[in-house]
Amino acid sequence: MASSDTDSRLRVESPCVRKCTLDDDDICIGCFRSIDEICTWGAAGNEQRREILQQAAARRTSKTRRA
């Protein structure tokens, strides 16, 4: 485990909002993670989780701007 992941009490929490439905691009309409990111989440360290959250936030912003 990387040094930034050593304290499990500070584990980055899942962004899941229990609205698990995938759109046509296999992106969850609740948390904006891809299906691969959702499947990877459990084994991911904090650094990878933060990267996933950043990508999901970018998707959410992009989707909001198009709407």
PDB file of N, CA, C and O in Angstrom:
ATOM      1  N   MET A   1       0.846  -1.182   0.000  1.00  0.00           N
ATOM      2  CA  MET A   1       0.000   0.000   0.000  1.00  0.00           C
ATOM      3  C   MET A   1       0.889   1.242   0.000  1.00  0.00           C
ATOM      4  O   MET A   1       1.888   1.291   0.718  1.00  0.00           O
ATOM      5  N   ALA A   2       0.534   2.227  -0.790  1.00  0.00           N
ATOM      6  CA  ALA A   2       1.328   3.452  -0.886  1.00  0.00           C
ATOM      7  C   ALA A   2       1.244   4.239   0.406  1.00  0.00           C
ATOM      8  O   ALA A   2       0.300   4.082   1.180  1.00  0.00           O
ATOM      9  N   SER A   3       2.227   5.079   0.632  1.00  0.00           N
ATOM     10  CA  SER A   3       2.272   5.838   1.886  1.00  0.00           C
ATOM     11  C   SER A   3       1.052   6.725   2.082  1.00  0.00           C
ATOM     12  O   SER A   3       0.634   6.948   3.218  1.00  0.00           O
ATOM     13  N   SER A   4       0.468   7.242   0.992  1.00  0.00           N
ATOM     14  CA  SER A   4      -0.719   8.087   1.121  1.00  0.00           C
ATOM     15  C   SER A   4      -1.954   7.278   1.509  1.00  0.00           C
ATOM     16  O   SER A   4      -2.985   7.846   1.870  1.00  0.00           O
ATOM     17  N   ASP A   5      -1.846   5.936   1.433  1.00  0.00           N
ATOM     18  CA  ASP A   5      -2.980   5.074   1.747  1.00  0.00           C
ATOM     19  C   ASP A   5      -2.827   4.361   3.083  1.00  0.00           C
ATOM     20  O   ASP A   5      -3.615   3.466   3.389  1.00  0.00           O
ATOM     21  N   THR A   6      -1.847   4.728   3.879  1.00  0.00           N
ATOM     22  CA  THR A   6      -1.539   3.962   5.075  1.00  0.00           C
ATOM     23  C   THR A   6      -2.597   4.039   6.160  1.00  0.00           C
ATOM     24  O   THR A   6      -2.734   3.086   6.926  1.00  0.00           O
ATOM     25  N   ASP A   7      -3.338   5.103   6.263  1.00  0.00           N
ATOM     26  CA  ASP A   7      -4.328   5.244   7.330  1.00  0.00           C
ATOM     27  C   ASP A   7      -5.707   4.902   6.789  1.00  0.00           C
ATOM     28  O   ASP A   7      -6.342   5.738   6.145  1.00  0.00           O
ATOM     29  N   SER A   8      -6.180   3.689   7.039  1.00  0.00           N
ATOM     30  CA  SER A   8      -7.464   3.245   6.507  1.00  0.00           C
ATOM     31  C   SER A   8      -8.636   4.041   7.074  1.00  0.00           C
ATOM     32  O   SER A   8      -9.718   4.056   6.485  1.00  0.00           O
ATOM     33  N   ARG A   9      -8.431   4.697   8.200  1.00  0.00           N
ATOM     34  CA  ARG A   9      -9.507   5.532   8.756  1.00  0.00           C
ATOM     35  C   ARG A   9      -9.794   6.727   7.861  1.00  0.00           C
ATOM     36  O   ARG A   9     -10.876   7.309   7.930  1.00  0.00           O
ATOM     37  N   LEU A  10      -8.838   7.095   7.025  1.00  0.00           N
ATOM     38  CA  LEU A  10      -9.010   8.226   6.124  1.00  0.00           C
ATOM     39  C   LEU A  10      -9.333   7.770   4.702  1.00  0.00           C
ATOM     40  O   LEU A  10      -9.156   8.526   3.747  1.00  0.00           O
ATOM     41  N   ARG A  11      -9.798   6.552   4.569  1.00  0.00           N
ATOM     42  CA  ARG A  11     -10.106   5.973   3.265  1.00  0.00           C
ATOM     43  C   ARG A  11     -11.121   6.842   2.531  1.00  0.00           C
ATOM     44  O   ARG A  11     -12.117   7.271   3.112  1.00  0.00           O
ATOM     45  N   VAL A  12     -10.864   7.097   1.257  1.00  0.00           N
ATOM     46  CA  VAL A  12     -11.778   7.889   0.441  1.00  0.00           C
ATOM     47  C   VAL A  12     -13.075   7.101   0.279  1.00  0.00           C
ATOM     48  O   VAL A  12     -13.062   5.952  -0.160  1.00  0.00           O
ATOM     49  N   GLU A  13     -14.176   7.721   0.633  1.00  0.00           N
ATOM     50  CA  GLU A  13     -15.480   7.060   0.612  1.00  0.00           C
ATOM     51  C   GLU A  13     -16.061   6.993  -0.796  1.00  0.00           C
ATOM     52  O   GLU A  13     -15.767   7.834  -1.645  1.00  0.00           O
ATOM     53  N   SER A  14     -16.876   5.997  -1.025  1.00  0.00           N
ATOM     54  CA  SER A  14     -17.539   5.814  -2.308  1.00  0.00           C
ATOM     55  C   SER A  14     -18.533   6.950  -2.560  1.00  0.00           C
ATOM     56  O   SER A  14     -19.209   7.404  -1.636  1.00  0.00           O
ATOM     57  N   PRO A  15     -18.619   7.404  -3.803  1.00  0.00           N
ATOM     58  CA  PRO A  15     -19.583   8.449  -4.140  1.00  0.00           C
ATOM     59  C   PRO A  15     -20.973   7.891  -4.467  1.00  0.00           C
ATOM     60  O   PRO A  15     -21.856   8.637  -4.892  1.00  0.00           O
ATOM     61  N   CYS A  16     -21.165   6.599  -4.273  1.00  0.00           N
ATOM     62  CA  CYS A  16     -22.424   5.953  -4.630  1.00  0.00           C
ATOM     63  C   CYS A  16     -23.599   6.621  -3.909  1.00  0.00           C
ATOM     64  O   CYS A  16     -23.556   6.856  -2.701  1.00  0.00           O
ATOM     65  N   VAL A  17     -24.645   6.918  -4.680  1.00  0.00           N
ATOM     66  CA  VAL A  17     -25.852   7.524  -4.111  1.00  0.00           C
ATOM     67  C   VAL A  17     -27.054   6.584  -4.255  1.00  0.00           C
ATOM     68  O   VAL A  17     -28.204   7.003  -4.126  1.00  0.00           O
ATOM     69  N   ARG A  18     -26.762   5.297  -4.529  1.00  0.00           N
ATOM     70  CA  ARG A  18     -27.776   4.242  -4.641  1.00  0.00           C
ATOM     71  C   ARG A  18     -28.790   4.528  -5.752  1.00  0.00           C
ATOM     72  O   ARG A  18     -29.969   4.193  -5.631  1.00  0.00           O
ATOM     73  N   LYS A  19     -28.315   5.151  -6.835  1.00  0.00           N
ATOM     74  CA  LYS A  19     -29.132   5.392  -8.019  1.00  0.00           C
ATOM     75  C   LYS A  19     -28.426   4.706  -9.182  1.00  0.00           C
ATOM     76  O   LYS A  19     -28.122   5.324 -10.202  1.00  0.00           O
ATOM     77  N   CYS A  20     -28.177   3.421  -9.002  1.00  0.00           N
ATOM     78  CA  CYS A  20     -27.309   2.645  -9.894  1.00  0.00           C
ATOM     79  C   CYS A  20     -28.020   2.265 -11.182  1.00  0.00           C
ATOM     80  O   CYS A  20     -28.685   1.233 -11.267  1.00  0.00           O
ATOM     81  N   THR A  21     -27.868   3.107 -12.160  1.00  0.00           N
ATOM     82  CA  THR A  21     -28.377   2.859 -13.501  1.00  0.00           C
ATOM     83  C   THR A  21     -27.342   3.380 -14.471  1.00  0.00           C
ATOM     84  O   THR A  21     -26.874   4.511 -14.343  1.00  0.00           O
ATOM     85  N   LEU A  22     -26.982   2.549 -15.450  1.00  0.00           N
ATOM     86  CA  LEU A  22     -25.971   2.959 -16.420  1.00  0.00           C
ATOM     87  C   LEU A  22     -26.630   3.579 -17.639  1.00  0.00           C
ATOM     88  O   LEU A  22     -27.677   3.119 -18.096  1.00  0.00           O
ATOM     89  N   ASP A  23     -26.003   4.634 -18.165  1.00  0.00           N
ATOM     90  CA  ASP A  23     -26.494   5.245 -19.390  1.00  0.00           C
ATOM     91  C   ASP A  23     -25.942   4.476 -20.595  1.00  0.00           C
ATOM     92  O   ASP A  23     -25.331   3.421 -20.426  1.00  0.00           O
ATOM     93  N   ASP A  24     -26.148   4.989 -21.787  1.00  0.00           N
ATOM     94  CA  ASP A  24     -25.697   4.311 -23.008  1.00  0.00           C
ATOM     95  C   ASP A  24     -24.184   4.189 -23.109  1.00  0.00           C
ATOM     96  O   ASP A  24     -23.680   3.360 -23.868  1.00  0.00           O
ATOM     97  N   ASP A  25     -23.454   5.001 -22.358  1.00  0.00           N
ATOM     98  CA  ASP A  25     -21.988   4.968 -22.353  1.00  0.00           C
ATOM     99  C   ASP A  25     -21.435   4.176 -21.171  1.00  0.00           C
ATOM    100  O   ASP A  25     -20.237   4.243 -20.896  1.00  0.00           O
ATOM    101  N   ASP A  26     -22.282   3.433 -20.471  1.00  0.00           N
ATOM    102  CA  ASP A  26     -21.903   2.662 -19.273  1.00  0.00           C
ATOM    103  C   ASP A  26     -21.361   3.545 -18.154  1.00  0.00           C
ATOM    104  O   ASP A  26     -20.405   3.191 -17.464  1.00  0.00           O
ATOM    105  N   ILE A  27     -21.999   4.706 -17.992  1.00  0.00           N
ATOM    106  CA  ILE A  27     -21.695   5.635 -16.902  1.00  0.00           C
ATOM    107  C   ILE A  27     -22.901   5.660 -15.978  1.00  0.00           C
ATOM    108  O   ILE A  27     -24.036   5.798 -16.435  1.00  0.00           O
ATOM    109  N   CYS A  28     -22.659   5.526 -14.676  1.00  0.00           N
ATOM    110  CA  CYS A  28     -23.745   5.554 -13.700  1.00  0.00           C
ATOM    111  C   CYS A  28     -24.381   6.942 -13.663  1.00  0.00           C
ATOM    112  O   CYS A  28     -23.679   7.950 -13.581  1.00  0.00           O
ATOM    113  N   ILE A  29     -25.704   6.988 -13.723  1.00  0.00           N
ATOM    114  CA  ILE A  29     -26.381   8.286 -13.700  1.00  0.00           C
ATOM    115  C   ILE A  29     -26.448   8.881 -12.297  1.00  0.00           C
ATOM    116  O   ILE A  29     -26.830  10.039 -12.129  1.00  0.00           O
ATOM    117  N   GLY A  30     -26.080   8.095 -11.296  1.00  0.00           N
ATOM    118  CA  GLY A  30     -26.079   8.591  -9.919  1.00  0.00           C
ATOM    119  C   GLY A  30     -24.750   9.200  -9.511  1.00  0.00           C
ATOM    120  O   GLY A  30     -24.708  10.310  -8.979  1.00  0.00           O
ATOM    121  N   CYS A  31     -23.650   8.468  -9.760  1.00  0.00           N
ATOM    122  CA  CYS A  31     -22.341   8.933  -9.280  1.00  0.00           C
ATOM    123  C   CYS A  31     -21.385   9.315 -10.408  1.00  0.00           C
ATOM    124  O   CYS A  31     -20.305   9.848 -10.152  1.00  0.00           O
ATOM    125  N   PHE A  32     -21.774   9.045 -11.650  1.00  0.00           N
ATOM    126  CA  PHE A  32     -20.995   9.397 -12.842  1.00  0.00           C
ATOM    127  C   PHE A  32     -19.687   8.628 -12.990  1.00  0.00           C
ATOM    128  O   PHE A  32     -18.792   9.055 -13.719  1.00  0.00           O
ATOM    129  N   ARG A  33     -19.575   7.484 -12.291  1.00  0.00           N
ATOM    130  CA  ARG A  33     -18.416   6.621 -12.513  1.00  0.00           C
ATOM    131  C   ARG A  33     -18.732   5.656 -13.650  1.00  0.00           C
ATOM    132  O   ARG A  33     -19.887   5.295 -13.877  1.00  0.00           O
ATOM    133  N   SER A  34     -17.683   5.247 -14.357  1.00  0.00           N
ATOM    134  CA  SER A  34     -17.855   4.229 -15.392  1.00  0.00           C
ATOM    135  C   SER A  34     -18.005   2.869 -14.715  1.00  0.00           C
ATOM    136  O   SER A  34     -17.688   2.710 -13.536  1.00  0.00           O
ATOM    137  N   ILE A  35     -18.494   1.894 -15.479  1.00  0.00           N
ATOM    138  CA  ILE A  35     -18.640   0.556 -14.920  1.00  0.00           C
ATOM    139  C   ILE A  35     -17.282   0.010 -14.482  1.00  0.00           C
ATOM    140  O   ILE A  35     -17.198  -0.668 -13.458  1.00  0.00           O
ATOM    141  N   ASP A  36     -16.227   0.289 -15.234  1.00  0.00           N
ATOM    142  CA  ASP A  36     -14.887  -0.163 -14.849  1.00  0.00           C
ATOM    143  C   ASP A  36     -14.438   0.487 -13.546  1.00  0.00           C
ATOM    144  O   ASP A  36     -13.829  -0.168 -12.700  1.00  0.00           O
ATOM    145  N   GLU A  37     -14.736   1.768 -13.382  1.00  0.00           N
ATOM    146  CA  GLU A  37     -14.351   2.467 -12.148  1.00  0.00           C
ATOM    147  C   GLU A  37     -15.122   1.921 -10.949  1.00  0.00           C
ATOM    148  O   GLU A  37     -14.570   1.804  -9.855  1.00  0.00           O
ATOM    149  N   ILE A  38     -16.370   1.595 -11.148  1.00  0.00           N
ATOM    150  CA  ILE A  38     -17.180   1.027 -10.068  1.00  0.00           C
ATOM    151  C   ILE A  38     -16.612  -0.332  -9.646  1.00  0.00           C
ATOM    152  O   ILE A  38     -16.492  -0.629  -8.458  1.00  0.00           O
ATOM    153  N   CYS A  39     -16.269  -1.140 -10.634  1.00  0.00           N
ATOM    154  CA  CYS A  39     -15.726  -2.472 -10.342  1.00  0.00           C
ATOM    155  C   CYS A  39     -14.350  -2.399  -9.696  1.00  0.00           C
ATOM    156  O   CYS A  39     -13.997  -3.266  -8.897  1.00  0.00           O
ATOM    157  N   THR A  40     -13.580  -1.389 -10.025  1.00  0.00           N
ATOM    158  CA  THR A  40     -12.224  -1.220  -9.504  1.00  0.00           C
ATOM    159  C   THR A  40     -12.220  -0.616  -8.103  1.00  0.00           C
ATOM    160  O   THR A  40     -11.256  -0.803  -7.361  1.00  0.00           O
ATOM    161  N   TRP A  41     -13.254   0.090  -7.733  1.00  0.00           N
ATOM    162  CA  TRP A  41     -13.296   0.898  -6.511  1.00  0.00           C
ATOM    163  C   TRP A  41     -12.866   0.137  -5.260  1.00  0.00           C
ATOM    164  O   TRP A  41     -12.053   0.649  -4.490  1.00  0.00           O
ATOM    165  N   GLY A  42     -13.375  -1.039  -5.038  1.00  0.00           N
ATOM    166  CA  GLY A  42     -13.108  -1.783  -3.808  1.00  0.00           C
ATOM    167  C   GLY A  42     -11.637  -2.065  -3.563  1.00  0.00           C
ATOM    168  O   GLY A  42     -11.185  -2.049  -2.418  1.00  0.00           O
ATOM    169  N   ALA A  43     -10.890  -2.322  -4.615  1.00  0.00           N
ATOM    170  CA  ALA A  43      -9.475  -2.647  -4.491  1.00  0.00           C
ATOM    171  C   ALA A  43      -8.573  -1.428  -4.680  1.00  0.00           C
ATOM    172  O   ALA A  43      -7.358  -1.523  -4.502  1.00  0.00           O
ATOM    173  N   ALA A  44      -9.151  -0.301  -5.034  1.00  0.00           N
ATOM    174  CA  ALA A  44      -8.365   0.900  -5.327  1.00  0.00           C
ATOM    175  C   ALA A  44      -7.853   1.558  -4.049  1.00  0.00           C
ATOM    176  O   ALA A  44      -8.539   1.576  -3.026  1.00  0.00           O
ATOM    177  N   GLY A  45      -6.654   2.091  -4.123  1.00  0.00           N
ATOM    178  CA  GLY A  45      -6.108   2.881  -3.026  1.00  0.00           C
ATOM    179  C   GLY A  45      -6.673   4.291  -3.079  1.00  0.00           C
ATOM    180  O   GLY A  45      -7.379   4.648  -4.022  1.00  0.00           O
ATOM    181  N   ASN A  46      -6.365   5.081  -2.080  1.00  0.00           N
ATOM    182  CA  ASN A  46      -6.899   6.437  -2.015  1.00  0.00           C
ATOM    183  C   ASN A  46      -6.519   7.290  -3.221  1.00  0.00           C
ATOM    184  O   ASN A  46      -7.342   8.057  -3.720  1.00  0.00           O
ATOM    185  N   GLU A  47      -5.284   7.163  -3.691  1.00  0.00           N
ATOM    186  CA  GLU A  47      -4.861   7.974  -4.831  1.00  0.00           C
ATOM    187  C   GLU A  47      -5.692   7.633  -6.067  1.00  0.00           C
ATOM    188  O   GLU A  47      -6.155   8.530  -6.772  1.00  0.00           O
ATOM    189  N   GLN A  48      -5.878   6.351  -6.328  1.00  0.00           N
ATOM    190  CA  GLN A  48      -6.679   5.944  -7.480  1.00  0.00           C
ATOM    191  C   GLN A  48      -8.139   6.350  -7.292  1.00  0.00           C
ATOM    192  O   GLN A  48      -8.801   6.740  -8.254  1.00  0.00           O
ATOM    193  N   ARG A  49      -8.640   6.263  -6.071  1.00  0.00           N
ATOM    194  CA  ARG A  49     -10.017   6.689  -5.796  1.00  0.00           C
ATOM    195  C   ARG A  49     -10.193   8.183  -6.062  1.00  0.00           C
ATOM    196  O   ARG A  49     -11.207   8.607  -6.617  1.00  0.00           O
ATOM    197  N   ARG A  50      -9.208   8.968  -5.667  1.00  0.00           N
ATOM    198  CA  ARG A  50      -9.295  10.415  -5.931  1.00  0.00           C
ATOM    199  C   ARG A  50      -9.306  10.696  -7.437  1.00  0.00           C
ATOM    200  O   ARG A  50     -10.032  11.577  -7.898  1.00  0.00           O
ATOM    201  N   GLU A  51      -8.512   9.957  -8.192  1.00  0.00           N
ATOM    202  CA  GLU A  51      -8.502  10.106  -9.652  1.00  0.00           C
ATOM    203  C   GLU A  51      -9.865   9.752 -10.239  1.00  0.00           C
ATOM    204  O   GLU A  51     -10.367  10.447 -11.122  1.00  0.00           O
ATOM    205  N   ILE A  52     -10.452   8.678  -9.749  1.00  0.00           N
ATOM    206  CA  ILE A  52     -11.784   8.283 -10.208  1.00  0.00           C
ATOM    207  C   ILE A  52     -12.802   9.376  -9.887  1.00  0.00           C
ATOM    208  O   ILE A  52     -13.647   9.705 -10.719  1.00  0.00           O
ATOM    209  N   LEU A  53     -12.721   9.932  -8.693  1.00  0.00           N
ATOM    210  CA  LEU A  53     -13.654  11.002  -8.305  1.00  0.00           C
ATOM    211  C   LEU A  53     -13.484  12.234  -9.190  1.00  0.00           C
ATOM    212  O   LEU A  53     -14.469  12.881  -9.546  1.00  0.00           O
ATOM    213  N   GLN A  54     -12.254  12.559  -9.546  1.00  0.00           N
ATOM    214  CA  GLN A  54     -12.009  13.701 -10.436  1.00  0.00           C
ATOM    215  C   GLN A  54     -12.616  13.457 -11.814  1.00  0.00           C
ATOM    216  O   GLN A  54     -13.230  14.351 -12.396  1.00  0.00           O
ATOM    217  N   GLN A  55     -12.443  12.246 -12.332  1.00  0.00           N
ATOM    218  CA  GLN A  55     -13.011  11.920 -13.639  1.00  0.00           C
ATOM    219  C   GLN A  55     -14.539  11.945 -13.592  1.00  0.00           C
ATOM    220  O   GLN A  55     -15.188  12.424 -14.522  1.00  0.00           O
ATOM    221  N   ALA A  56     -15.102  11.431 -12.510  1.00  0.00           N
ATOM    222  CA  ALA A  56     -16.555  11.443 -12.360  1.00  0.00           C
ATOM    223  C   ALA A  56     -17.083  12.875 -12.265  1.00  0.00           C
ATOM    224  O   ALA A  56     -18.125  13.194 -12.836  1.00  0.00           O
ATOM    225  N   ALA A  57     -16.370  13.729 -11.549  1.00  0.00           N
ATOM    226  CA  ALA A  57     -16.777  15.136 -11.422  1.00  0.00           C
ATOM    227  C   ALA A  57     -16.734  15.830 -12.782  1.00  0.00           C
ATOM    228  O   ALA A  57     -17.611  16.635 -13.098  1.00  0.00           O
ATOM    229  N   ALA A  58     -15.726  15.524 -13.580  1.00  0.00           N
ATOM    230  CA  ALA A  58     -15.628  16.108 -14.922  1.00  0.00           C
ATOM    231  C   ALA A  58     -16.796  15.644 -15.791  1.00  0.00           C
ATOM    232  O   ALA A  58     -17.351  16.427 -16.562  1.00  0.00           O
ATOM    233  N   ARG A  59     -17.165  14.374 -15.664  1.00  0.00           N
ATOM    234  CA  ARG A  59     -18.321  13.870 -16.425  1.00  0.00           C
ATOM    235  C   ARG A  59     -19.606  14.570 -15.991  1.00  0.00           C
ATOM    236  O   ARG A  59     -20.435  14.950 -16.818  1.00  0.00           O
ATOM    237  N   ARG A  60     -19.749  14.732 -14.674  1.00  0.00           N
ATOM    238  CA  ARG A  60     -20.956  15.389 -14.151  1.00  0.00           C
ATOM    239  C   ARG A  60     -21.052  16.829 -14.698  1.00  0.00           C
ATOM    240  O   ARG A  60     -22.119  17.266 -15.129  1.00  0.00           O
ATOM    241  N   THR A  61     -19.933  17.546 -14.674  1.00  0.00           N
ATOM    242  CA  THR A  61     -19.900  18.930 -15.178  1.00  0.00           C
ATOM    243  C   THR A  61     -20.221  18.965 -16.661  1.00  0.00           C
ATOM    244  O   THR A  61     -20.996  19.809 -17.111  1.00  0.00           O
ATOM    245  N   SER A  62     -19.636  18.062 -17.418  1.00  0.00           N
ATOM    246  CA  SER A  62     -19.874  17.996 -18.853  1.00  0.00           C
ATOM    247  C   SER A  62     -21.340  17.706 -19.158  1.00  0.00           C
ATOM    248  O   SER A  62     -21.934  18.324 -20.041  1.00  0.00           O
ATOM    249  N   LYS A  63     -21.906  16.775 -18.432  1.00  0.00           N
ATOM    250  CA  LYS A  63     -23.311  16.387 -18.634  1.00  0.00           C
ATOM    251  C   LYS A  63     -24.232  17.554 -18.259  1.00  0.00           C
ATOM    252  O   LYS A  63     -25.223  17.802 -18.947  1.00  0.00           O
ATOM    253  N   THR A  64     -23.919  18.262 -17.193  1.00  0.00           N
ATOM    254  CA  THR A  64     -24.728  19.390 -16.740  1.00  0.00           C
ATOM    255  C   THR A  64     -24.704  20.519 -17.768  1.00  0.00           C
ATOM    256  O   THR A  64     -25.722  21.164 -18.018  1.00  0.00           O
ATOM    257  N   ARG A  65     -23.548  20.748 -18.351  1.00  0.00           N
ATOM    258  CA  ARG A  65     -23.428  21.816 -19.363  1.00  0.00           C
ATOM    259  C   ARG A  65     -24.211  21.498 -20.620  1.00  0.00           C
ATOM    260  O   ARG A  65     -24.739  22.404 -21.265  1.00  0.00           O
ATOM    261  N   ARG A  66     -24.297  20.203 -20.986  1.00  0.00           N
ATOM    262  CA  ARG A  66     -25.035  19.805 -22.202  1.00  0.00           C
ATOM    263  C   ARG A  66     -26.539  19.825 -21.992  1.00  0.00           C
ATOM    264  O   ARG A  66     -27.298  19.954 -22.953  1.00  0.00           O
ATOM    265  N   ALA A  67     -26.974  19.700 -20.757  1.00  0.00           N
ATOM    266  CA  ALA A  67     -28.408  19.600 -20.460  1.00  0.00           C
ATOM    267  C   ALA A  67     -29.115  20.917 -20.579  1.00  0.00           C
ATOM    268  O   ALA A  67     -30.324  20.991 -20.360  1.00  0.00           O
TER     269      ALA A  67
END
